[in-house]
């Protein structure tokens, strides 16, 4: 329907879907690590799941935000970031972006043996 003031249709901006925003956060986090420490990503597949599955060991009182799996003879190392637990822990979208990045860096550190500051000198784990 045309806008009566502009005499043409106006495209309405749709808010970014929750899932799309989360995937953007993951992509941004990977890109940041690619800039600061590309070797940390070599041989590591990074993926997302909505929630941790039953195969993930976790305590009833603490839901994991991510999981890292060492490489095997036939499979690369993997990091899985869990969307819903990360979203629930973050207070807003900017906090989610920061938390996803920090979580990825922590998992890469655990997987590769590199220090967090080697992977990204700007990550502050005390926040």
The 8 nearest C-alpha neighbors of each residue, nearest first, counted from 0:
[[1, 8, 2, 7, 9, 3, 6, 10],
 [2, 0, 8, 7, 6, 3, 9, 5],
 [1, 3, 6, 5, 7, 8, 4, 9],
 [4, 2, 6, 5, 1, 7, 8, 0],
 [5, 3, 2, 6, 7, 1, 8, 9],
 [4, 6, 7, 2, 3, 1, 8, 9],
 [7, 5, 3, 2, 1, 4, 8, 9],
 [8, 6, 1, 5, 2, 9, 3, 0],
 [7, 9, 1, 2, 0, 10, 6, 5],
 [10, 8, 11, 2, 7, 1, 0, 5],
 [9, 11, 12, 8, 13, 7, 2, 1],
 [10, 12, 9, 13, 8, 14, 2, 0],
 [13, 11, 10, 14, 15, 9, 16, 8],
 [12, 14, 11, 15, 16, 10, 17, 19],
 [15, 13, 16, 12, 17, 11, 20, 19],
 [16, 14, 20, 13, 17, 19, 18, 12],
 [15, 17, 19, 18, 14, 20, 13, 21],
 [16, 18, 20, 19, 21, 15, 22, 14],
 [19, 17, 21, 20, 16, 22, 82, 15],
 [20, 18, 22, 16, 21, 17, 23, 15],
 [19, 21, 23, 17, 18, 22, 16, 15],
 [20, 22, 24, 18, 23, 19, 17, 25],
 [21, 23, 25, 19, 24, 20, 26, 18],
 [24, 22, 20, 26, 21, 25, 27, 19],
 [25, 23, 21, 27, 96, 22, 26, 28],
 [24, 26, 22, 28, 23, 27, 29, 21],
 [25, 27, 23, 29, 28, 24, 30, 22],
 [28, 26, 30, 24, 25, 29, 23, 31],
 [29, 27, 100, 25, 31, 30, 26, 24],
 [28, 30, 26, 32, 31, 27, 33, 25],
 [31, 29, 33, 27, 28, 32, 26, 34],
 [30, 32, 28, 34, 33, 29, 27, 35],
 [33, 31, 35, 29, 34, 36, 30, 28],
 [32, 34, 37, 30, 31, 36, 35, 29],
 [35, 33, 31, 32, 36, 30, 37, 29],
 [34, 36, 32, 33, 119, 31, 118, 37],
 [37, 35, 118, 32, 38, 33, 39, 34],
 [36, 38, 33, 39, 40, 34, 32, 35],
 [39, 37, 41, 40, 36, 33, 42, 118],
 [40, 38, 37, 41, 36, 107, 111, 118],
 [41, 39, 43, 38, 37, 42, 33, 107],
 [42, 40, 38, 43, 39, 37, 44, 76],
 [41, 43, 75, 40, 76, 44, 70, 39],
 [44, 42, 76, 77, 40, 41, 75, 45],
 [45, 43, 77, 76, 78, 46, 75, 42],
 [46, 44, 78, 77, 79, 43, 47, 80],
 [47, 45, 79, 78, 80, 44, 48, 77],
 [46, 48, 80, 79, 81, 49, 82, 45],
 [49, 47, 81, 50, 82, 80, 79, 51],
 [48, 50, 82, 81, 83, 47, 51, 84],
 [51, 49, 81, 48, 83, 52, 82, 84],
 [52, 50, 55, 81, 53, 48, 49, 63],
 [53, 51, 54, 55, 50, 48, 56, 49],
 [52, 54, 55, 51, 56, 57, 50, 58],
 [53, 55, 52, 56, 51, 57, 66, 50],
 [56, 54, 53, 52, 51, 57, 66, 63],
 [55, 57, 54, 58, 53, 63, 52, 51],
 [58, 56, 55, 62, 59, 63, 61, 60],
 [57, 59, 61, 60, 62, 56, 63, 55],
 [58, 60, 61, 57, 62, 56, 63, 55],
 [59, 61, 58, 62, 57, 63, 56, 84],
 [62, 60, 58, 59, 63, 57, 64, 84],
 [61, 63, 57, 64, 60, 84, 58, 59],
 [64, 62, 65, 61, 57, 84, 51, 66],
 [63, 65, 81, 84, 85, 80, 62, 66],
 [66, 64, 80, 79, 81, 63, 67, 78],
 [65, 67, 79, 78, 68, 80, 106, 64],
 [66, 68, 78, 77, 106, 110, 79, 69],
 [67, 69, 77, 76, 78, 70, 66, 110],
 [70, 68, 76, 71, 110, 67, 77, 75],
 [69, 71, 76, 75, 74, 68, 72, 77],
 [70, 72, 74, 73, 75, 69, 76, 68],
 [71, 73, 74, 70, 75, 69, 76, 42],
 [74, 72, 71, 75, 70, 76, 69, 42],
 [73, 75, 71, 70, 72, 76, 77, 69],
 [76, 74, 70, 42, 43, 77, 71, 44],
 [77, 75, 70, 69, 43, 68, 44, 42],
 [78, 76, 44, 68, 43, 67, 45, 75],
 [77, 79, 67, 45, 66, 46, 44, 68],
 [78, 80, 46, 47, 66, 65, 45, 81],
 [79, 81, 65, 47, 82, 64, 46, 48],
 [82, 80, 48, 50, 64, 65, 49, 47],
 [81, 83, 49, 85, 84, 86, 48, 80],
 [82, 84, 86, 85, 49, 50, 81, 87],
 [85, 83, 87, 86, 64, 82, 81, 88],
 [86, 84, 88, 82, 83, 87, 64, 81],
 [87, 85, 83, 89, 88, 84, 82, 95],
 [86, 88, 84, 85, 89, 83, 90, 82],
 [87, 89, 85, 86, 84, 90, 95, 98],
 [90, 88, 95, 94, 86, 87, 91, 85],
 [89, 91, 94, 88, 92, 95, 87, 86],
 [92, 90, 94, 93, 89, 95, 86, 96],
 [93, 91, 95, 94, 96, 90, 89, 20],
 [92, 94, 96, 95, 91, 97, 90, 89],
 [93, 95, 97, 91, 89, 92, 96, 90],
 [96, 94, 92, 89, 98, 93, 97, 99],
 [95, 97, 93, 24, 99, 94, 98, 92],
 [98, 96, 94, 100, 95, 99, 101, 93],
 [97, 99, 95, 101, 100, 96, 102, 94],
 [100, 98, 102, 96, 101, 97, 95, 103],
 [101, 99, 28, 103, 97, 98, 102, 104],
 [102, 100, 98, 104, 103, 99, 105, 97],
 [101, 103, 105, 99, 104, 100, 98, 106],
 [102, 104, 106, 100, 101, 105, 107, 99],
 [103, 105, 107, 101, 102, 106, 108, 100],
 [106, 104, 108, 102, 103, 107, 101, 115],
 [105, 107, 109, 103, 108, 104, 67, 110],
 [108, 106, 110, 104, 109, 105, 111, 103],
 [107, 109, 113, 105, 106, 112, 111, 110],
 [110, 108, 106, 107, 112, 111, 105, 113],
 [109, 111, 107, 108, 112, 106, 67, 69],
 [112, 110, 113, 108, 109, 107, 39, 106],
 [111, 113, 108, 109, 110, 114, 107, 115],
 [114, 112, 108, 111, 117, 115, 118, 109],
 [113, 115, 117, 116, 108, 112, 118, 109],
 [114, 116, 118, 117, 108, 119, 104, 105],
 [115, 117, 120, 119, 118, 114, 122, 121],
 [118, 116, 114, 115, 119, 120, 113, 36],
 [117, 119, 36, 115, 116, 35, 32, 114],
 [118, 120, 116, 121, 117, 122, 35, 115],
 [119, 121, 116, 122, 117, 118, 115, 35],
 [122, 120, 119, 123, 116, 118, 115, 35],
 [123, 121, 120, 119, 124, 101, 116, 115],
 [122, 124, 125, 126, 121, 101, 120, 116],
 [123, 125, 126, 122, 101, 115, 105, 121],
 [124, 126, 123, 122, 101, 121, 98, 115],
 [125, 124, 123, 122, 98, 97, 101, 94]]
